[in-house]
Amino acid sequence: MTNSKHSYRRRPCAPGFMIVFTTALLLAIALAPASQADTDAPNNALIVLGDSISAGYGIDVEKGWVRLLADKISQAGFDTSVVNASISGNTTADGLTRLPQLLVTHQPAIVVVELGGNDGLRGHPLKKMRDNLQRIVNLSESAGARVLLLGIEIPPNYGQRYTDEFRASFAQIAGTNDLAFVPFILRDIALNSDLMQKDGIHPTQAAQRQLVDIVWPSLQPMLEATASQN
């Protein structure tokens, strides 16, 4: 029978193992405060979740209204980074699909939603569009972001009833959720042929500063509220 004193004697750890273990432990301790600091950092990002109007369709995107808005925000003294997450052709369903990752990546303080035009131009069911917009609002607010909703209008291709319900859908979502709201982002632009591209849908480069002027009165108080909390 083997002597138990010798069978269970603990062998000393090899010097190399102790060096690796100690280094790993110190590295973990060093990284912990940085991780906490990242969590506590103020959220100063603004995401524009839009379609071709915000993506700069048919113009130089660097001269589009979102880029001009970023310049205006900086000039006004706000420490806010602007992320243009707009893609031409996107519907509310597309925006809803992309939003969760955008929220994780950028942790925005403000989400500007400029979607719905493609839903209407394609005759999508308006209840589904409203449901998508509501879910976009819910996700954004659950992530701690304020939402600015930008409404759009469409030509009466699908009849006046559809057109009227489409227009009212944005006001309904804004009212239900008490959102900052711009009823029509192309106000005073859509019927001016000098400010619209030949397709009659997209604003020209000359209209981009006017778009900023339309959005700014609703956005500025949100920026001020965000700055006061940071």
ABEGO torsion letter per residue (X at the ends): XBBAAAAABBBBBBAAAAAAAAAAAAAAAAAAAAAAAAAABBBABBBBBBBAAAAGBGBBAAABAAAAAAAAAAAAGBBBBBBBABBBGBBAAAAAAAAAAAAAAAGBABBBBBBGAAAAAAGBBAAAAAAAAAAAAAAAAAAGBBBBBBBBBBBAAAEAAAAAAAAAAAAAAAAAAGBBBBABAABGAAABAAABBAAGABBBAAAAAAAAAAAAAAAAAAAAAAAAAX
